[in-house]
Structure formats: structure tokens, C-alpha cells
């Protein structure tokens, strides 16, 4: 059974939906007085612990080792016209 036979949305739609939902909760936390840095570090912590649980420490360590290059290349920089 593939991920796309009725049980799941297409991967690109799942990504858009997940990011949109996370950003909504993020904005809610900011509105309630949580500092952006705390939201960000908590989100990264939650993401990494989930990834480690799924893929293991070594695989995730290798993945994040690529982050400096990807960050410098603008992969994580949202444009003003980004739509979620």
C-alpha cells in the first residue's frame, strides 16, 4: 500500500498544511507573550526529538550537518510572497 491511496494527502500538500498549522500556533504563542526565540528553540527541539525517534541519532546528525550550507543558500529563508 502506498502513502497516496486515499489515506494521505499528496506530500506537497501535507508539507504546506503542516507548515501552515505550525505557523498559526507559532503566532498564537507570540500573541500570548512567548518570546520568538523560545518558540523557535522549542520547535527545533520537538522536531529533532521526533526525527531521532524515527531515524536514529546518527542519521539526524548527518542531516543537520548539512544545515549551514543550506541556510547560507537561502533554503530556509521565506520570501515575502510565500503562500502556505
Phi and psi restraints in degrees (range 20) as a CNS / XPLOR table:
assign (resid 1 and name C) (resid 2 and name N)
       (resid 2 and name CA) (resid 2 and name C) 1.0 -88.9 20.0 2
assign (resid 2 and name N) (resid 2 and name CA)
       (resid 2 and name C) (resid 3 and name N) 1.0 166.6 20.0 2
assign (resid 2 and name C) (resid 3 and name N)
       (resid 3 and name CA) (resid 3 and name C) 1.0 -68.3 20.0 2
assign (resid 3 and name N) (resid 3 and name CA)
       (resid 3 and name C) (resid 4 and name N) 1.0 -8.8 20.0 2
assign (resid 3 and name C) (resid 4 and name N)
       (resid 4 and name CA) (resid 4 and name C) 1.0 -117.7 20.0 2
assign (resid 4 and name N) (resid 4 and name CA)
       (resid 4 and name C) (resid 5 and name N) 1.0 24.8 20.0 2
assign (resid 4 and name C) (resid 5 and name N)
       (resid 5 and name CA) (resid 5 and name C) 1.0 -102.4 20.0 2
assign (resid 5 and name N) (resid 5 and name CA)
       (resid 5 and name C) (resid 6 and name N) 1.0 54.4 20.0 2
assign (resid 5 and name C) (resid 6 and name N)
       (resid 6 and name CA) (resid 6 and name C) 1.0 100.5 20.0 2
assign (resid 6 and name N) (resid 6 and name CA)
       (resid 6 and name C) (resid 7 and name N) 1.0 -23.9 20.0 2
assign (resid 6 and name C) (resid 7 and name N)
       (resid 7 and name CA) (resid 7 and name C) 1.0 -83.9 20.0 2
assign (resid 7 and name N) (resid 7 and name CA)
       (resid 7 and name C) (resid 8 and name N) 1.0 -30.3 20.0 2
assign (resid 7 and name C) (resid 8 and name N)
       (resid 8 and name CA) (resid 8 and name C) 1.0 -127.6 20.0 2
assign (resid 8 and name N) (resid 8 and name CA)
       (resid 8 and name C) (resid 9 and name N) 1.0 150.5 20.0 2
assign (resid 8 and name C) (resid 9 and name N)
       (resid 9 and name CA) (resid 9 and name C) 1.0 -70.8 20.0 2
assign (resid 9 and name N) (resid 9 and name CA)
       (resid 9 and name C) (resid 10 and name N) 1.0 161.7 20.0 2
assign (resid 9 and name C) (resid 10 and name N)
       (resid 10 and name CA) (resid 10 and name C) 1.0 -57.7 20.0 2
assign (resid 10 and name N) (resid 10 and name CA)
       (resid 10 and name C) (resid 11 and name N) 1.0 150.4 20.0 2
assign (resid 10 and name C) (resid 11 and name N)
       (resid 11 and name CA) (resid 11 and name C) 1.0 -55.9 20.0 2
assign (resid 11 and name N) (resid 11 and name CA)
       (resid 11 and name C) (resid 12 and name N) 1.0 -43.6 20.0 2
assign (resid 11 and name C) (resid 12 and name N)
       (resid 12 and name CA) (resid 12 and name C) 1.0 -64.1 20.0 2
assign (resid 12 and name N) (resid 12 and name CA)
       (resid 12 and name C) (resid 13 and name N) 1.0 -36.2 20.0 2
assign (resid 12 and name C) (resid 13 and name N)
       (resid 13 and name CA) (resid 13 and name C) 1.0 -70.1 20.0 2
assign (resid 13 and name N) (resid 13 and name CA)
       (resid 13 and name C) (resid 14 and name N) 1.0 -38.9 20.0 2
assign (resid 13 and name C) (resid 14 and name N)
       (resid 14 and name CA) (resid 14 and name C) 1.0 -59.9 20.0 2
assign (resid 14 and name N) (resid 14 and name CA)
       (resid 14 and name C) (resid 15 and name N) 1.0 -43.6 20.0 2
assign (resid 14 and name C) (resid 15 and name N)
       (resid 15 and name CA) (resid 15 and name C) 1.0 -62.5 20.0 2
assign (resid 15 and name N) (resid 15 and name CA)
       (resid 15 and name C) (resid 16 and name N) 1.0 -46.4 20.0 2
assign (resid 15 and name C) (resid 16 and name N)
       (resid 16 and name CA) (resid 16 and name C) 1.0 -61.7 20.0 2
assign (resid 16 and name N) (resid 16 and name CA)
       (resid 16 and name C) (resid 17 and name N) 1.0 -45.1 20.0 2
assign (resid 16 and name C) (resid 17 and name N)
       (resid 17 and name CA) (resid 17 and name C) 1.0 -64.7 20.0 2
assign (resid 17 and name N) (resid 17 and name CA)
       (resid 17 and name C) (resid 18 and name N) 1.0 -45.2 20.0 2
assign (resid 17 and name C) (resid 18 and name N)
       (resid 18 and name CA) (resid 18 and name C) 1.0 -61.2 20.0 2
assign (resid 18 and name N) (resid 18 and name CA)
       (resid 18 and name C) (resid 19 and name N) 1.0 -46.7 20.0 2
assign (resid 18 and name C) (resid 19 and name N)
       (resid 19 and name CA) (resid 19 and name C) 1.0 -64.5 20.0 2
assign (resid 19 and name N) (resid 19 and name CA)
       (resid 19 and name C) (resid 20 and name N) 1.0 -42.2 20.0 2
assign (resid 19 and name C) (resid 20 and name N)
       (resid 20 and name CA) (resid 20 and name C) 1.0 -59.3 20.0 2
assign (resid 20 and name N) (resid 20 and name CA)
       (resid 20 and name C) (resid 21 and name N) 1.0 -44.0 20.0 2
assign (resid 20 and name C) (resid 21 and name N)
       (resid 21 and name CA) (resid 21 and name C) 1.0 -66.6 20.0 2
assign (resid 21 and name N) (resid 21 and name CA)
       (resid 21 and name C) (resid 22 and name N) 1.0 -42.4 20.0 2
assign (resid 21 and name C) (resid 22 and name N)
       (resid 22 and name CA) (resid 22 and name C) 1.0 -63.1 20.0 2
assign (resid 22 and name N) (resid 22 and name CA)
       (resid 22 and name C) (resid 23 and name N) 1.0 -44.1 20.0 2
assign (resid 22 and name C) (resid 23 and name N)
       (resid 23 and name CA) (resid 23 and name C) 1.0 -64.5 20.0 2
assign (resid 23 and name N) (resid 23 and name CA)
       (resid 23 and name C) (resid 24 and name N) 1.0 -33.3 20.0 2
assign (resid 23 and name C) (resid 24 and name N)
       (resid 24 and name CA) (resid 24 and name C) 1.0 -65.0 20.0 2
assign (resid 24 and name N) (resid 24 and name CA)
       (resid 24 and name C) (resid 25 and name N) 1.0 -44.5 20.0 2
assign (resid 24 and name C) (resid 25 and name N)
       (resid 25 and name CA) (resid 25 and name C) 1.0 -66.6 20.0 2
assign (resid 25 and name N) (resid 25 and name CA)
       (resid 25 and name C) (resid 26 and name N) 1.0 -38.9 20.0 2
assign (resid 25 and name C) (resid 26 and name N)
       (resid 26 and name CA) (resid 26 and name C) 1.0 -57.2 20.0 2
assign (resid 26 and name N) (resid 26 and name CA)
       (resid 26 and name C) (resid 27 and name N) 1.0 -50.2 20.0 2
assign (resid 26 and name C) (resid 27 and name N)
       (resid 27 and name CA) (resid 27 and name C) 1.0 -61.6 20.0 2
assign (resid 27 and name N) (resid 27 and name CA)
       (resid 27 and name C) (resid 28 and name N) 1.0 -37.9 20.0 2
assign (resid 27 and name C) (resid 28 and name N)
       (resid 28 and name CA) (resid 28 and name C) 1.0 -63.1 20.0 2
assign (resid 28 and name N) (resid 28 and name CA)
       (resid 28 and name C) (resid 29 and name N) 1.0 -42.8 20.0 2
assign (resid 28 and name C) (resid 29 and name N)
       (resid 29 and name CA) (resid 29 and name C) 1.0 -62.0 20.0 2
assign (resid 29 and name N) (resid 29 and name CA)
       (resid 29 and name C) (resid 30 and name N) 1.0 -43.2 20.0 2
assign (resid 29 and name C) (resid 30 and name N)
       (resid 30 and name CA) (resid 30 and name C) 1.0 -61.7 20.0 2
assign (resid 30 and name N) (resid 30 and name CA)
       (resid 30 and name C) (resid 31 and name N) 1.0 -42.4 20.0 2
assign (resid 30 and name C) (resid 31 and name N)
       (resid 31 and name CA) (resid 31 and name C) 1.0 -64.1 20.0 2
assign (resid 31 and name N) (resid 31 and name CA)
       (resid 31 and name C) (resid 32 and name N) 1.0 -26.3 20.0 2
assign (resid 31 and name C) (resid 32 and name N)
       (resid 32 and name CA) (resid 32 and name C) 1.0 -90.9 20.0 2
assign (resid 32 and name N) (resid 32 and name CA)
       (resid 32 and name C) (resid 33 and name N) 1.0 4.4 20.0 2
assign (resid 32 and name C) (resid 33 and name N)
       (resid 33 and name CA) (resid 33 and name C) 1.0 100.3 20.0 2
assign (resid 33 and name N) (resid 33 and name CA)
       (resid 33 and name C) (resid 34 and name N) 1.0 9.2 20.0 2
assign (resid 33 and name C) (resid 34 and name N)
       (resid 34 and name CA) (resid 34 and name C) 1.0 -82.2 20.0 2
assign (resid 34 and name N) (resid 34 and name CA)
       (resid 34 and name C) (resid 35 and name N) 1.0 131.8 20.0 2
assign (resid 34 and name C) (resid 35 and name N)
       (resid 35 and name CA) (resid 35 and name C) 1.0 -65.4 20.0 2
assign (resid 35 and name N) (resid 35 and name CA)
       (resid 35 and name C) (resid 36 and name N) 1.0 142.5 20.0 2
assign (resid 35 and name C) (resid 36 and name N)
       (resid 36 and name CA) (resid 36 and name C) 1.0 -56.1 20.0 2
assign (resid 36 and name N) (resid 36 and name CA)
       (resid 36 and name C) (resid 37 and name N) 1.0 -38.1 20.0 2
assign (resid 36 and name C) (resid 37 and name N)
       (resid 37 and name CA) (resid 37 and name C) 1.0 -64.1 20.0 2
assign (resid 37 and name N) (resid 37 and name CA)
       (resid 37 and name C) (resid 38 and name N) 1.0 -34.6 20.0 2
assign (resid 37 and name C) (resid 38 and name N)
       (resid 38 and name CA) (resid 38 and name C) 1.0 -71.5 20.0 2
assign (resid 38 and name N) (resid 38 and name CA)
       (resid 38 and name C) (resid 39 and name N) 1.0 -40.4 20.0 2
assign (resid 38 and name C) (resid 39 and name N)
       (resid 39 and name CA) (resid 39 and name C) 1.0 -63.2 20.0 2
assign (resid 39 and name N) (resid 39 and name CA)
       (resid 39 and name C) (resid 40 and name N) 1.0 -45.5 20.0 2
assign (resid 39 and name C) (resid 40 and name N)
       (resid 40 and name CA) (resid 40 and name C) 1.0 -62.7 20.0 2
assign (resid 40 and name N) (resid 40 and name CA)
       (resid 40 and name C) (resid 41 and name N) 1.0 -48.8 20.0 2
assign (resid 40 and name C) (resid 41 and name N)
       (resid 41 and name CA) (resid 41 and name C) 1.0 -66.8 20.0 2
assign (resid 41 and name N) (resid 41 and name CA)
       (resid 41 and name C) (resid 42 and name N) 1.0 -34.7 20.0 2
assign (resid 41 and name C) (resid 42 and name N)
       (resid 42 and name CA) (resid 42 and name C) 1.0 -67.7 20.0 2
assign (resid 42 and name N) (resid 42 and name CA)
       (resid 42 and name C) (resid 43 and name N) 1.0 -39.1 20.0 2
assign (resid 42 and name C) (resid 43 and name N)
       (resid 43 and name CA) (resid 43 and name C) 1.0 -65.8 20.0 2
assign (resid 43 and name N) (resid 43 and name CA)
       (resid 43 and name C) (resid 44 and name N) 1.0 -42.7 20.0 2
assign (resid 43 and name C) (resid 44 and name N)
       (resid 44 and name CA) (resid 44 and name C) 1.0 -63.7 20.0 2
assign (resid 44 and name N) (resid 44 and name CA)
       (resid 44 and name C) (resid 45 and name N) 1.0 -44.0 20.0 2
assign (resid 44 and name C) (resid 45 and name N)
       (resid 45 and name CA) (resid 45 and name C) 1.0 -59.0 20.0 2
assign (resid 45 and name N) (resid 45 and name CA)
       (resid 45 and name C) (resid 46 and name N) 1.0 -47.5 20.0 2
assign (resid 45 and name C) (resid 46 and name N)
       (resid 46 and name CA) (resid 46 and name C) 1.0 -61.7 20.0 2
assign (resid 46 and name N) (resid 46 and name CA)
       (resid 46 and name C) (resid 47 and name N) 1.0 -43.4 20.0 2
assign (resid 46 and name C) (resid 47 and name N)
       (resid 47 and name CA) (resid 47 and name C) 1.0 -63.9 20.0 2
assign (resid 47 and name N) (resid 47 and name CA)
       (resid 47 and name C) (resid 48 and name N) 1.0 -46.0 20.0 2
assign (resid 47 and name C) (resid 48 and name N)
       (resid 48 and name CA) (resid 48 and name C) 1.0 -66.3 20.0 2
assign (resid 48 and name N) (resid 48 and name CA)
       (resid 48 and name C) (resid 49 and name N) 1.0 -41.2 20.0 2
assign (resid 48 and name C) (resid 49 and name N)
       (resid 49 and name CA) (resid 49 and name C) 1.0 -64.3 20.0 2
assign (resid 49 and name N) (resid 49 and name CA)
       (resid 49 and name C) (resid 50 and name N) 1.0 -37.8 20.0 2
assign (resid 49 and name C) (resid 50 and name N)
       (resid 50 and name CA) (resid 50 and name C) 1.0 -66.9 20.0 2
assign (resid 50 and name N) (resid 50 and name CA)
       (resid 50 and name C) (resid 51 and name N) 1.0 -44.1 20.0 2
assign (resid 50 and name C) (resid 51 and name N)
       (resid 51 and name CA) (resid 51 and name C) 1.0 -62.8 20.0 2
assign (resid 51 and name N) (resid 51 and name CA)
       (resid 51 and name C) (resid 52 and name N) 1.0 -42.3 20.0 2
assign (resid 51 and name C) (resid 52 and name N)
       (resid 52 and name CA) (resid 52 and name C) 1.0 -63.3 20.0 2
assign (resid 52 and name N) (resid 52 and name CA)
       (resid 52 and name C) (resid 53 and name N) 1.0 -40.5 20.0 2
assign (resid 52 and name C) (resid 53 and name N)
       (resid 53 and name CA) (resid 53 and name C) 1.0 -61.1 20.0 2
assign (resid 53 and name N) (resid 53 and name CA)
       (resid 53 and name C) (resid 54 and name N) 1.0 -37.0 20.0 2
assign (resid 53 and name C) (resid 54 and name N)
       (resid 54 and name CA) (resid 54 and name C) 1.0 -82.2 20.0 2
assign (resid 54 and name N) (resid 54 and name CA)
       (resid 54 and name C) (resid 55 and name N) 1.0 -40.5 20.0 2
assign (resid 54 and name C) (resid 55 and name N)
       (resid 55 and name CA) (resid 55 and name C) 1.0 -117.6 20.0 2
assign (resid 55 and name N) (resid 55 and name CA)
       (resid 55 and name C) (resid 56 and name N) 1.0 -12.9 20.0 2
assign (resid 55 and name C) (resid 56 and name N)
       (resid 56 and name CA) (resid 56 and name C) 1.0 94.5 20.0 2
assign (resid 56 and name N) (resid 56 and name CA)
       (resid 56 and name C) (resid 57 and name N) 1.0 157.8 20.0 2
assign (resid 56 and name C) (resid 57 and name N)
       (resid 57 and name CA) (resid 57 and name C) 1.0 -63.4 20.0 2
assign (resid 57 and name N) (resid 57 and name CA)
       (resid 57 and name C) (resid 58 and name N) 1.0 -44.9 20.0 2
assign (resid 57 and name C) (resid 58 and name N)
       (resid 58 and name CA) (resid 58 and name C) 1.0 -64.3 20.0 2
assign (resid 58 and name N) (resid 58 and name CA)
       (resid 58 and name C) (resid 59 and name N) 1.0 -43.8 20.0 2
assign (resid 58 and name C) (resid 59 and name N)
       (resid 59 and name CA) (resid 59 and name C) 1.0 -62.2 20.0 2
assign (resid 59 and name N) (resid 59 and name CA)
       (resid 59 and name C) (resid 60 and name N) 1.0 -44.0 20.0 2
assign (resid 59 and name C) (resid 60 and name N)
       (resid 60 and name CA) (resid 60 and name C) 1.0 -68.4 20.0 2
assign (resid 60 and name N) (resid 60 and name CA)
       (resid 60 and name C) (resid 61 and name N) 1.0 -39.1 20.0 2
assign (resid 60 and name C) (resid 61 and name N)
       (resid 61 and name CA) (resid 61 and name C) 1.0 -59.9 20.0 2
assign (resid 61 and name N) (resid 61 and name CA)
       (resid 61 and name C) (resid 62 and name N) 1.0 -41.4 20.0 2
assign (resid 61 and name C) (resid 62 and name N)
       (resid 62 and name CA) (resid 62 and name C) 1.0 -65.1 20.0 2
assign (resid 62 and name N) (resid 62 and name CA)
       (resid 62 and name C) (resid 63 and name N) 1.0 -39.1 20.0 2
assign (resid 62 and name C) (resid 63 and name N)
       (resid 63 and name CA) (resid 63 and name C) 1.0 -63.5 20.0 2
assign (resid 63 and name N) (resid 63 and name CA)
       (resid 63 and name C) (resid 64 and name N) 1.0 -48.6 20.0 2
assign (resid 63 and name C) (resid 64 and name N)
       (resid 64 and name CA) (resid 64 and name C) 1.0 -72.8 20.0 2
assign (resid 64 and name N) (resid 64 and name CA)
       (resid 64 and name C) (resid 65 and name N) 1.0 -18.4 20.0 2
assign (resid 64 and name C) (resid 65 and name N)
       (resid 65 and name CA) (resid 65 and name C) 1.0 -63.7 20.0 2
assign (resid 65 and name N) (resid 65 and name CA)
       (resid 65 and name C) (resid 66 and name N) 1.0 -23.1 20.0 2
assign (resid 65 and name C) (resid 66 and name N)
       (resid 66 and name CA) (resid 66 and name C) 1.0 -85.0 20.0 2
assign (resid 66 and name N) (resid 66 and name CA)
       (resid 66 and name C) (resid 67 and name N) 1.0 -9.7 20.0 2
assign (resid 66 and name C) (resid 67 and name N)
       (resid 67 and name CA) (resid 67 and name C) 1.0 -60.9 20.0 2
assign (resid 67 and name N) (resid 67 and name CA)
       (resid 67 and name C) (resid 68 and name N) 1.0 -43.0 20.0 2
assign (resid 67 and name C) (resid 68 and name N)
       (resid 68 and name CA) (resid 68 and name C) 1.0 -54.1 20.0 2
assign (resid 68 and name N) (resid 68 and name CA)
       (resid 68 and name C) (resid 69 and name N) 1.0 -45.8 20.0 2
assign (resid 68 and name C) (resid 69 and name N)
       (resid 69 and name CA) (resid 69 and name C) 1.0 -63.3 20.0 2
assign (resid 69 and name N) (resid 69 and name CA)
       (resid 69 and name C) (resid 70 and name N) 1.0 -46.1 20.0 2
assign (resid 69 and name C) (resid 70 and name N)
       (resid 70 and name CA) (resid 70 and name C) 1.0 -64.7 20.0 2
assign (resid 70 and name N) (resid 70 and name CA)
       (resid 70 and name C) (resid 71 and name N) 1.0 -37.5 20.0 2
assign (resid 70 and name C) (resid 71 and name N)
       (resid 71 and name CA) (resid 71 and name C) 1.0 -65.2 20.0 2
assign (resid 71 and name N) (resid 71 and name CA)
       (resid 71 and name C) (resid 72 and name N) 1.0 -47.4 20.0 2
assign (resid 71 and name C) (resid 72 and name N)
       (resid 72 and name CA) (resid 72 and name C) 1.0 -63.5 20.0 2
assign (resid 72 and name N) (resid 72 and name CA)
       (resid 72 and name C) (resid 73 and name N) 1.0 -28.4 20.0 2
assign (resid 72 and name C) (resid 73 and name N)
       (resid 73 and name CA) (resid 73 and name C) 1.0 -81.4 20.0 2
assign (resid 73 and name N) (resid 73 and name CA)
       (resid 73 and name C) (resid 74 and name N) 1.0 -3.0 20.0 2
assign (resid 73 and name C) (resid 74 and name N)
       (resid 74 and name CA) (resid 74 and name C) 1.0 87.2 20.0 2
assign (resid 74 and name N) (resid 74 and name CA)
       (resid 74 and name C) (resid 75 and name N) 1.0 10.8 20.0 2
assign (resid 74 and name C) (resid 75 and name N)
       (resid 75 and name CA) (resid 75 and name C) 1.0 -61.2 20.0 2
assign (resid 75 and name N) (resid 75 and name CA)
       (resid 75 and name C) (resid 76 and name N) 1.0 -29.2 20.0 2
assign (resid 75 and name C) (resid 76 and name N)
       (resid 76 and name CA) (resid 76 and name C) 1.0 -104.6 20.0 2
assign (resid 76 and name N) (resid 76 and name CA)
       (resid 76 and name C) (resid 77 and name N) 1.0 9.7 20.0 2
assign (resid 76 and name C) (resid 77 and name N)
       (resid 77 and name CA) (resid 77 and name C) 1.0 -93.1 20.0 2
assign (resid 77 and name N) (resid 77 and name CA)
       (resid 77 and name C) (resid 78 and name N) 1.0 119.3 20.0 2
assign (resid 77 and name C) (resid 78 and name N)
       (resid 78 and name CA) (resid 78 and name C) 1.0 -83.1 20.0 2
assign (resid 78 and name N) (resid 78 and name CA)
       (resid 78 and name C) (resid 79 and name N) 1.0 134.1 20.0 2
assign (resid 78 and name C) (resid 79 and name N)
       (resid 79 and name CA) (resid 79 and name C) 1.0 -78.3 20.0 2
assign (resid 79 and name N) (resid 79 and name CA)
       (resid 79 and name C) (resid 80 and name N) 1.0 159.4 20.0 2
assign (resid 79 and name C) (resid 80 and name N)
       (resid 80 and name CA) (resid 80 and name C) 1.0 -62.9 20.0 2
assign (resid 80 and name N) (resid 80 and name CA)
       (resid 80 and name C) (resid 81 and name N) 1.0 -24.3 20.0 2
assign (resid 80 and name C) (resid 81 and name N)
       (resid 81 and name CA) (resid 81 and name C) 1.0 -100.5 20.0 2
assign (resid 81 and name N) (resid 81 and name CA)
       (resid 81 and name C) (resid 82 and name N) 1.0 14.0 20.0 2
assign (resid 81 and name C) (resid 82 and name N)
       (resid 82 and name CA) (resid 82 and name C) 1.0 -62.3 20.0 2
assign (resid 82 and name N) (resid 82 and name CA)
       (resid 82 and name C) (resid 83 and name N) 1.0 137.7 20.0 2
assign (resid 82 and name C) (resid 83 and name N)
       (resid 83 and name CA) (resid 83 and name C) 1.0 -116.9 20.0 2
assign (resid 83 and name N) (resid 83 and name CA)
       (resid 83 and name C) (resid 84 and name N) 1.0 130.8 20.0 2
